């Protein structure tokens, strides 16, 4: 992460998305997000650390798009 602000914004937006989807992180929306972001082939899946970083960057992106 480039800064603590970006990290905090990403985490905040992920929390907001979890609330909007009523905590159903295994629901259709989150399943679709995972497939489009990381694919379905387990052999080509990035490491856990890379996935966590990507999810936080996605949360930060969501925050930037909401502020447009």
PDB file of N, CA, C and O in Angstrom:
ATOM      1  N   UNK A   1       0.839  -1.182   0.000  1.00  0.00           N
ATOM      2  CA  UNK A   1       0.000   0.000   0.000  1.00  0.00           C
ATOM      3  C   UNK A   1       0.880   1.239   0.000  1.00  0.00           C
ATOM      4  O   UNK A   1       1.939   1.271   0.626  1.00  0.00           O
ATOM      5  N   UNK A   2       0.434   2.225  -0.692  1.00  0.00           N
ATOM      6  CA  UNK A   2       1.214   3.451  -0.773  1.00  0.00           C
ATOM      7  C   UNK A   2       1.148   4.264   0.507  1.00  0.00           C
ATOM      8  O   UNK A   2       2.096   4.970   0.849  1.00  0.00           O
ATOM      9  N   UNK A   3       0.058   4.168   1.197  1.00  0.00           N
ATOM     10  CA  UNK A   3      -0.031   4.962   2.416  1.00  0.00           C
ATOM     11  C   UNK A   3      -1.029   4.334   3.383  1.00  0.00           C
ATOM     12  O   UNK A   3      -1.848   3.492   3.013  1.00  0.00           O
ATOM     13  N   UNK A   4      -0.933   4.763   4.601  1.00  0.00           N
ATOM     14  CA  UNK A   4      -1.856   4.294   5.618  1.00  0.00           C
ATOM     15  C   UNK A   4      -3.280   4.740   5.296  1.00  0.00           C
ATOM     16  O   UNK A   4      -4.237   4.026   5.597  1.00  0.00           O
ATOM     17  N   UNK A   5      -3.422   5.900   4.694  1.00  0.00           N
ATOM     18  CA  UNK A   5      -4.757   6.405   4.328  1.00  0.00           C
ATOM     19  C   UNK A   5      -5.407   5.481   3.300  1.00  0.00           C
ATOM     20  O   UNK A   5      -6.596   5.179   3.405  1.00  0.00           O
ATOM     21  N   UNK A   6      -4.646   5.036   2.318  1.00  0.00           N
ATOM     22  CA  UNK A   6      -5.183   4.129   1.300  1.00  0.00           C
ATOM     23  C   UNK A   6      -5.581   2.801   1.935  1.00  0.00           C
ATOM     24  O   UNK A   6      -6.610   2.225   1.580  1.00  0.00           O
ATOM     25  N   UNK A   7      -4.773   2.314   2.872  1.00  0.00           N
ATOM     26  CA  UNK A   7      -5.085   1.074   3.565  1.00  0.00           C
ATOM     27  C   UNK A   7      -6.375   1.212   4.366  1.00  0.00           C
ATOM     28  O   UNK A   7      -7.255   0.355   4.292  1.00  0.00           O
ATOM     29  N   UNK A   8      -6.480   2.281   5.122  1.00  0.00           N
ATOM     30  CA  UNK A   8      -7.671   2.494   5.937  1.00  0.00           C
ATOM     31  C   UNK A   8      -8.912   2.688   5.064  1.00  0.00           C
ATOM     32  O   UNK A   8      -9.982   2.174   5.389  1.00  0.00           O
ATOM     33  N   UNK A   9      -8.779   3.419   3.966  1.00  0.00           N
ATOM     34  CA  UNK A   9      -9.901   3.613   3.053  1.00  0.00           C
ATOM     35  C   UNK A   9     -10.330   2.284   2.455  1.00  0.00           C
ATOM     36  O   UNK A   9     -11.525   2.002   2.364  1.00  0.00           O
ATOM     37  N   UNK A  10      -9.372   1.469   2.050  1.00  0.00           N
ATOM     38  CA  UNK A  10      -9.700   0.166   1.480  1.00  0.00           C
ATOM     39  C   UNK A  10     -10.439  -0.715   2.465  1.00  0.00           C
ATOM     40  O   UNK A  10     -11.427  -1.359   2.111  1.00  0.00           O
ATOM     41  N   UNK A  11      -9.963  -0.747   3.708  1.00  0.00           N
ATOM     42  CA  UNK A  11     -10.627  -1.559   4.734  1.00  0.00           C
ATOM     43  C   UNK A  11     -12.022  -1.022   5.043  1.00  0.00           C
ATOM     44  O   UNK A  11     -12.965  -1.792   5.224  1.00  0.00           O
ATOM     45  N   UNK A  12     -12.146   0.300   5.102  1.00  0.00           N
ATOM     46  CA  UNK A  12     -13.458   0.912   5.373  1.00  0.00           C
ATOM     47  C   UNK A  12     -14.462   0.564   4.271  1.00  0.00           C
ATOM     48  O   UNK A  12     -15.604   0.204   4.557  1.00  0.00           O
ATOM     49  N   UNK A  13     -14.037   0.670   3.028  1.00  0.00           N
ATOM     50  CA  UNK A  13     -14.940   0.385   1.914  1.00  0.00           C
ATOM     51  C   UNK A  13     -15.313  -1.093   1.874  1.00  0.00           C
ATOM     52  O   UNK A  13     -16.442  -1.431   1.518  1.00  0.00           O
ATOM     53  N   UNK A  14     -14.383  -1.981   2.234  1.00  0.00           N
ATOM     54  CA  UNK A  14     -14.706  -3.405   2.290  1.00  0.00           C
ATOM     55  C   UNK A  14     -15.722  -3.689   3.386  1.00  0.00           C
ATOM     56  O   UNK A  14     -16.622  -4.509   3.209  1.00  0.00           O
ATOM     57  N   UNK A  15     -15.576  -3.008   4.520  1.00  0.00           N
ATOM     58  CA  UNK A  15     -16.555  -3.151   5.594  1.00  0.00           C
ATOM     59  C   UNK A  15     -17.922  -2.655   5.131  1.00  0.00           C
ATOM     60  O   UNK A  15     -18.944  -3.287   5.402  1.00  0.00           O
ATOM     61  N   UNK A  16     -17.933  -1.518   4.431  1.00  0.00           N
ATOM     62  CA  UNK A  16     -19.181  -0.981   3.915  1.00  0.00           C
ATOM     63  C   UNK A  16     -19.824  -1.945   2.920  1.00  0.00           C
ATOM     64  O   UNK A  16     -21.037  -2.153   2.953  1.00  0.00           O
ATOM     65  N   UNK A  17     -19.016  -2.535   2.034  1.00  0.00           N
ATOM     66  CA  UNK A  17     -19.550  -3.510   1.079  1.00  0.00           C
ATOM     67  C   UNK A  17     -20.089  -4.744   1.791  1.00  0.00           C
ATOM     68  O   UNK A  17     -21.104  -5.307   1.380  1.00  0.00           O
ATOM     69  N   UNK A  18     -19.414  -5.166   2.859  1.00  0.00           N
ATOM     70  CA  UNK A  18     -19.897  -6.318   3.627  1.00  0.00           C
ATOM     71  C   UNK A  18     -21.250  -5.995   4.256  1.00  0.00           C
ATOM     72  O   UNK A  18     -22.132  -6.853   4.302  1.00  0.00           O
ATOM     73  N   UNK A  19     -21.416  -4.771   4.736  1.00  0.00           N
ATOM     74  CA  UNK A  19     -22.696  -4.375   5.323  1.00  0.00           C
ATOM     75  C   UNK A  19     -23.791  -4.284   4.264  1.00  0.00           C
ATOM     76  O   UNK A  19     -24.926  -4.700   4.497  1.00  0.00           O
ATOM     77  N   UNK A  20     -23.444  -3.740   3.102  1.00  0.00           N
ATOM     78  CA  UNK A  20     -24.424  -3.610   2.012  1.00  0.00           C
ATOM     79  C   UNK A  20     -24.887  -4.984   1.538  1.00  0.00           C
ATOM     80  O   UNK A  20     -26.058  -5.165   1.207  1.00  0.00           O
ATOM     81  N   UNK A  21     -23.976  -5.945   1.506  1.00  0.00           N
ATOM     82  CA  UNK A  21     -24.337  -7.294   1.071  1.00  0.00           C
ATOM     83  C   UNK A  21     -24.802  -8.150   2.248  1.00  0.00           C
ATOM     84  O   UNK A  21     -24.912  -9.372   2.142  1.00  0.00           O
ATOM     85  N   UNK A  22     -25.072  -7.481   3.377  1.00  0.00           N
ATOM     86  CA  UNK A  22     -25.612  -8.112   4.593  1.00  0.00           C
ATOM     87  C   UNK A  22     -24.726  -9.227   5.128  1.00  0.00           C
ATOM     88  O   UNK A  22     -25.218 -10.205   5.691  1.00  0.00           O
ATOM     89  N   UNK A  23     -23.420  -9.076   4.949  1.00  0.00           N
ATOM     90  CA  UNK A  23     -22.480 -10.043   5.499  1.00  0.00           C
ATOM     91  C   UNK A  23     -22.402 -11.363   4.770  1.00  0.00           C
ATOM     92  O   UNK A  23     -21.732 -12.290   5.223  1.00  0.00           O
ATOM     93  N   UNK A  24     -23.078 -11.452   3.654  1.00  0.00           N
ATOM     94  CA  UNK A  24     -23.061 -12.706   2.892  1.00  0.00           C
ATOM     95  C   UNK A  24     -21.834 -12.734   1.980  1.00  0.00           C
ATOM     96  O   UNK A  24     -21.949 -12.583   0.764  1.00  0.00           O
ATOM     97  N   UNK A  25     -20.662 -12.928   2.583  1.00  0.00           N
ATOM     98  CA  UNK A  25     -19.423 -12.904   1.805  1.00  0.00           C
ATOM     99  C   UNK A  25     -19.272 -14.147   0.935  1.00  0.00           C
ATOM    100  O   UNK A  25     -18.386 -14.196   0.082  1.00  0.00           O
ATOM    101  N   UNK A  26     -20.110 -15.134   1.135  1.00  0.00           N
ATOM    102  CA  UNK A  26     -20.116 -16.315   0.264  1.00  0.00           C
ATOM    103  C   UNK A  26     -21.284 -16.262  -0.713  1.00  0.00           C
ATOM    104  O   UNK A  26     -21.612 -17.264  -1.349  1.00  0.00           O
ATOM    105  N   UNK A  27     -21.911 -15.096  -0.833  1.00  0.00           N
ATOM    106  CA  UNK A  27     -23.058 -14.944  -1.722  1.00  0.00           C
ATOM    107  C   UNK A  27     -22.649 -14.795  -3.175  1.00  0.00           C
ATOM    108  O   UNK A  27     -21.474 -14.904  -3.527  1.00  0.00           O
ATOM    109  N   UNK A  28     -23.641 -14.547  -4.006  1.00  0.00           N
ATOM    110  CA  UNK A  28     -23.421 -14.446  -5.458  1.00  0.00           C
ATOM    111  C   UNK A  28     -22.456 -13.331  -5.832  1.00  0.00           C
ATOM    112  O   UNK A  28     -21.560 -13.536  -6.651  1.00  0.00           O
ATOM    113  N   UNK A  29     -22.630 -12.142  -5.235  1.00  0.00           N
ATOM    114  CA  UNK A  29     -21.786 -11.003  -5.603  1.00  0.00           C
ATOM    115  C   UNK A  29     -20.318 -11.293  -5.304  1.00  0.00           C
ATOM    116  O   UNK A  29     -19.457 -11.090  -6.160  1.00  0.00           O
ATOM    117  N   UNK A  30     -20.038 -11.761  -4.109  1.00  0.00           N
ATOM    118  CA  UNK A  30     -18.637 -12.003  -3.732  1.00  0.00           C
ATOM    119  C   UNK A  30     -18.045 -13.170  -4.509  1.00  0.00           C
ATOM    120  O   UNK A  30     -16.856 -13.163  -4.828  1.00  0.00           O
ATOM    121  N   UNK A  31     -18.863 -14.172  -4.818  1.00  0.00           N
ATOM    122  CA  UNK A  31     -18.382 -15.282  -5.631  1.00  0.00           C
ATOM    123  C   UNK A  31     -18.009 -14.781  -7.027  1.00  0.00           C
ATOM    124  O   UNK A  31     -16.972 -15.157  -7.574  1.00  0.00           O
ATOM    125  N   UNK A  32     -18.855 -13.939  -7.589  1.00  0.00           N
ATOM    126  CA  UNK A  32     -18.574 -13.356  -8.899  1.00  0.00           C
ATOM    127  C   UNK A  32     -17.314 -12.498  -8.870  1.00  0.00           C
ATOM    128  O   UNK A  32     -16.494 -12.568  -9.785  1.00  0.00           O
ATOM    129  N   UNK A  33     -17.152 -11.678  -7.807  1.00  0.00           N
ATOM    130  CA  UNK A  33     -15.959 -10.834  -7.692  1.00  0.00           C
ATOM    131  C   UNK A  33     -14.698 -11.681  -7.635  1.00  0.00           C
ATOM    132  O   UNK A  33     -13.697 -11.346  -8.268  1.00  0.00           O
ATOM    133  N   UNK A  34     -14.737 -12.773  -6.886  1.00  0.00           N
ATOM    134  CA  UNK A  34     -13.562 -13.626  -6.775  1.00  0.00           C
ATOM    135  C   UNK A  34     -13.222 -14.277  -8.115  1.00  0.00           C
ATOM    136  O   UNK A  34     -12.054 -14.349  -8.495  1.00  0.00           O
ATOM    137  N   UNK A  35     -14.240 -14.750  -8.826  1.00  0.00           N
ATOM    138  CA  UNK A  35     -13.998 -15.376 -10.126  1.00  0.00           C
ATOM    139  C   UNK A  35     -13.427 -14.394 -11.126  1.00  0.00           C
ATOM    140  O   UNK A  35     -12.502 -14.736 -11.863  1.00  0.00           O
ATOM    141  N   UNK A  36     -13.960 -13.174 -11.172  1.00  0.00           N
ATOM    142  CA  UNK A  36     -13.469 -12.210 -12.143  1.00  0.00           C
ATOM    143  C   UNK A  36     -12.088 -11.679 -11.764  1.00  0.00           C
ATOM    144  O   UNK A  36     -11.308 -11.312 -12.643  1.00  0.00           O
ATOM    145  N   UNK A  37     -11.782 -11.635 -10.492  1.00  0.00           N
ATOM    146  CA  UNK A  37     -10.483 -11.110 -10.066  1.00  0.00           C
ATOM    147  C   UNK A  37      -9.381 -12.156 -10.135  1.00  0.00           C
ATOM    148  O   UNK A  37      -8.262 -11.846 -10.545  1.00  0.00           O
ATOM    149  N   UNK A  38      -9.679 -13.381  -9.742  1.00  0.00           N
ATOM    150  CA  UNK A  38      -8.625 -14.382  -9.594  1.00  0.00           C
ATOM    151  C   UNK A  38      -8.799 -15.612 -10.467  1.00  0.00           C
ATOM    152  O   UNK A  38      -7.905 -16.457 -10.511  1.00  0.00           O
ATOM    153  N   UNK A  39      -9.917 -15.738 -11.160  1.00  0.00           N
ATOM    154  CA  UNK A  39     -10.147 -16.904 -11.997  1.00  0.00           C
ATOM    155  C   UNK A  39     -10.663 -18.083 -11.197  1.00  0.00           C
ATOM    156  O   UNK A  39     -10.960 -17.962 -10.009  1.00  0.00           O
ATOM    157  N   UNK A  40     -10.766 -19.232 -11.864  1.00  0.00           N
ATOM    158  CA  UNK A  40     -11.299 -20.422 -11.204  1.00  0.00           C
ATOM    159  C   UNK A  40     -10.283 -21.555 -11.138  1.00  0.00           C
ATOM    160  O   UNK A  40     -10.554 -22.579 -10.512  1.00  0.00           O
ATOM    161  N   UNK A  41      -9.131 -21.401 -11.764  1.00  0.00           N
ATOM    162  CA  UNK A  41      -8.104 -22.446 -11.769  1.00  0.00           C
ATOM    163  C   UNK A  41      -7.235 -22.332 -10.518  1.00  0.00           C
ATOM    164  O   UNK A  41      -6.483 -21.367 -10.387  1.00  0.00           O
ATOM    165  N   UNK A  42      -7.319 -23.294  -9.593  1.00  0.00           N
ATOM    166  CA  UNK A  42      -6.533 -23.210  -8.357  1.00  0.00           C
ATOM    167  C   UNK A  42      -5.023 -23.191  -8.595  1.00  0.00           C
ATOM    168  O   UNK A  42      -4.276 -22.641  -7.787  1.00  0.00           O
ATOM    169  N   UNK A  43      -4.576 -23.783  -9.688  1.00  0.00           N
ATOM    170  CA  UNK A  43      -3.143 -23.810  -9.978  1.00  0.00           C
ATOM    171  C   UNK A  43      -2.607 -22.420 -10.328  1.00  0.00           C
ATOM    172  O   UNK A  43      -1.423 -22.144 -10.135  1.00  0.00           O
ATOM    173  N   UNK A  44      -3.466 -21.557 -10.834  1.00  0.00           N
ATOM    174  CA  UNK A  44      -3.038 -20.216 -11.232  1.00  0.00           C
ATOM    175  C   UNK A  44      -3.414 -19.146 -10.205  1.00  0.00           C
ATOM    176  O   UNK A  44      -3.204 -17.957 -10.444  1.00  0.00           O
ATOM    177  N   UNK A  45      -3.965 -19.561  -9.072  1.00  0.00           N
ATOM    178  CA  UNK A  45      -4.399 -18.641  -8.022  1.00  0.00           C
ATOM    179  C   UNK A  45      -3.175 -17.981  -7.374  1.00  0.00           C
ATOM    180  O   UNK A  45      -2.198 -18.664  -7.067  1.00  0.00           O
ATOM    181  N   UNK A  46      -3.221 -16.670  -7.164  1.00  0.00           N
ATOM    182  CA  UNK A  46      -2.103 -16.004  -6.483  1.00  0.00           C
ATOM    183  C   UNK A  46      -2.030 -16.429  -5.016  1.00  0.00           C
ATOM    184  O   UNK A  46      -2.972 -17.006  -4.475  1.00  0.00           O
ATOM    185  N   UNK A  47      -0.906 -16.135  -4.394  1.00  0.00           N
ATOM    186  CA  UNK A  47      -0.737 -16.491  -2.983  1.00  0.00           C
ATOM    187  C   UNK A  47      -1.741 -15.730  -2.117  1.00  0.00           C
ATOM    188  O   UNK A  47      -2.352 -14.761  -2.569  1.00  0.00           O
ATOM    189  N   UNK A  48      -1.901 -16.169  -0.890  1.00  0.00           N
ATOM    190  CA  UNK A  48      -2.837 -15.530   0.030  1.00  0.00           C
ATOM    191  C   UNK A  48      -2.471 -14.060   0.247  1.00  0.00           C
ATOM    192  O   UNK A  48      -3.349 -13.196   0.251  1.00  0.00           O
ATOM    193  N   UNK A  49      -1.193 -13.778   0.424  1.00  0.00           N
ATOM    194  CA  UNK A  49      -0.753 -12.393   0.637  1.00  0.00           C
ATOM    195  C   UNK A  49      -1.093 -11.514  -0.569  1.00  0.00           C
ATOM    196  O   UNK A  49      -1.528 -10.374  -0.407  1.00  0.00           O
ATOM    197  N   UNK A  50      -0.896 -12.043  -1.765  1.00  0.00           N
ATOM    198  CA  UNK A  50      -1.219 -11.282  -2.973  1.00  0.00           C
ATOM    199  C   UNK A  50      -2.719 -11.060  -3.098  1.00  0.00           C
ATOM    200  O   UNK A  50      -3.153  -9.993  -3.532  1.00  0.00           O
ATOM    201  N   UNK A  51      -3.518 -12.063  -2.721  1.00  0.00           N
ATOM    202  CA  UNK A  51      -4.975 -11.904  -2.783  1.00  0.00           C
ATOM    203  C   UNK A  51      -5.465 -10.876  -1.773  1.00  0.00           C
ATOM    204  O   UNK A  51      -6.340 -10.070  -2.085  1.00  0.00           O
ATOM    205  N   UNK A  52      -4.911 -10.897  -0.569  1.00  0.00           N
ATOM    206  CA  UNK A  52      -5.303  -9.922   0.455  1.00  0.00           C
ATOM    207  C   UNK A  52      -4.969  -8.514  -0.010  1.00  0.00           C
ATOM    208  O   UNK A  52      -5.792  -7.607   0.117  1.00  0.00           O
ATOM    209  N   UNK A  53      -3.765  -8.323  -0.548  1.00  0.00           N
ATOM    210  CA  UNK A  53      -3.364  -7.011  -1.053  1.00  0.00           C
ATOM    211  C   UNK A  53      -4.284  -6.563  -2.187  1.00  0.00           C
ATOM    212  O   UNK A  53      -4.656  -5.392  -2.257  1.00  0.00           O
ATOM    213  N   UNK A  54      -4.647  -7.477  -3.064  1.00  0.00           N
ATOM    214  CA  UNK A  54      -5.532  -7.136  -4.182  1.00  0.00           C
ATOM    215  C   UNK A  54      -6.924  -6.754  -3.692  1.00  0.00           C
ATOM    216  O   UNK A  54      -7.543  -5.838  -4.233  1.00  0.00           O
ATOM    217  N   UNK A  55      -7.411  -7.441  -2.687  1.00  0.00           N
ATOM    218  CA  UNK A  55      -8.746  -7.140  -2.149  1.00  0.00           C
ATOM    219  C   UNK A  55      -8.736  -5.763  -1.482  1.00  0.00           C
ATOM    220  O   UNK A  55      -9.694  -5.003  -1.622  1.00  0.00           O
ATOM    221  N   UNK A  56      -7.674  -5.442  -0.765  1.00  0.00           N
ATOM    222  CA  UNK A  56      -7.582  -4.116  -0.137  1.00  0.00           C
ATOM    223  C   UNK A  56      -7.476  -3.027  -1.201  1.00  0.00           C
ATOM    224  O   UNK A  56      -8.085  -1.966  -1.066  1.00  0.00           O
ATOM    225  N   UNK A  57      -6.706  -3.284  -2.259  1.00  0.00           N
ATOM    226  CA  UNK A  57      -6.638  -2.316  -3.360  1.00  0.00           C
ATOM    227  C   UNK A  57      -8.005  -2.140  -4.015  1.00  0.00           C
ATOM    228  O   UNK A  57      -8.368  -1.030  -4.406  1.00  0.00           O
ATOM    229  N   UNK A  58      -8.765  -3.231  -4.136  1.00  0.00           N
ATOM    230  CA  UNK A  58     -10.125  -3.144  -4.679  1.00  0.00           C
ATOM    231  C   UNK A  58     -10.990  -2.265  -3.787  1.00  0.00           C
ATOM    232  O   UNK A  58     -11.744  -1.429  -4.285  1.00  0.00           O
ATOM    233  N   UNK A  59     -10.888  -2.447  -2.476  1.00  0.00           N
ATOM    234  CA  UNK A  59     -11.650  -1.612  -1.553  1.00  0.00           C
ATOM    235  C   UNK A  59     -11.298  -0.147  -1.696  1.00  0.00           C
ATOM    236  O   UNK A  59     -12.178   0.713  -1.669  1.00  0.00           O
ATOM    237  N   UNK A  60     -10.012   0.144  -1.850  1.00  0.00           N
ATOM    238  CA  UNK A  60      -9.583   1.533  -2.042  1.00  0.00           C
ATOM    239  C   UNK A  60     -10.127   2.083  -3.361  1.00  0.00           C
ATOM    240  O   UNK A  60     -10.553   3.236  -3.426  1.00  0.00           O
ATOM    241  N   UNK A  61     -10.112   1.264  -4.402  1.00  0.00           N
ATOM    242  CA  UNK A  61     -10.658   1.683  -5.696  1.00  0.00           C
ATOM    243  C   UNK A  61     -12.142   1.996  -5.578  1.00  0.00           C
ATOM    244  O   UNK A  61     -12.621   2.983  -6.137  1.00  0.00           O
ATOM    245  N   UNK A  62     -12.875   1.147  -4.842  1.00  0.00           N
ATOM    246  CA  UNK A  62     -14.305   1.383  -4.636  1.00  0.00           C
ATOM    247  C   UNK A  62     -14.516   2.758  -4.000  1.00  0.00           C
ATOM    248  O   UNK A  62     -15.403   3.508  -4.408  1.00  0.00           O
ATOM    249  N   UNK A  63     -13.700   3.081  -3.003  1.00  0.00           N
ATOM    250  CA  UNK A  63     -13.812   4.390  -2.348  1.00  0.00           C
ATOM    251  C   UNK A  63     -13.554   5.530  -3.304  1.00  0.00           C
ATOM    252  O   UNK A  63     -14.260   6.538  -3.274  1.00  0.00           O
ATOM    253  N   UNK A  64     -12.552   5.384  -4.151  1.00  0.00           N
ATOM    254  CA  UNK A  64     -12.265   6.454  -5.129  1.00  0.00           C
ATOM    255  C   UNK A  64     -13.401   6.610  -6.118  1.00  0.00           C
ATOM    256  O   UNK A  64     -13.746   7.733  -6.486  1.00  0.00           O
ATOM    257  N   UNK A  65     -13.998   5.496  -6.561  1.00  0.00           N
ATOM    258  CA  UNK A  65     -15.102   5.572  -7.514  1.00  0.00           C
ATOM    259  C   UNK A  65     -16.337   6.205  -6.872  1.00  0.00           C
ATOM    260  O   UNK A  65     -17.070   6.936  -7.539  1.00  0.00           O
ATOM    261  N   UNK A  66     -16.575   5.938  -5.603  1.00  0.00           N
ATOM    262  CA  UNK A  66     -17.721   6.533  -4.922  1.00  0.00           C
ATOM    263  C   UNK A  66     -17.558   8.038  -4.771  1.00  0.00           C
ATOM    264  O   UNK A  66     -18.553   8.761  -4.729  1.00  0.00           O
ATOM    265  N   UNK A  67     -16.330   8.523  -4.688  1.00  0.00           N
ATOM    266  CA  UNK A  67     -16.091   9.952  -4.523  1.00  0.00           C
ATOM    267  C   UNK A  67     -16.097  10.720  -5.835  1.00  0.00           C
ATOM    268  O   UNK A  67     -16.036  11.950  -5.822  1.00  0.00           O
ATOM    269  N   UNK A  68     -16.170  10.028  -6.971  1.00  0.00           N
ATOM    270  CA  UNK A  68     -16.200  10.741  -8.259  1.00  0.00           C
ATOM    271  C   UNK A  68     -17.459  11.538  -8.441  1.00  0.00           C
ATOM    272  O   UNK A  68     -17.633  12.191  -9.470  1.00  0.00           O
TER     273      UNK A  68
END
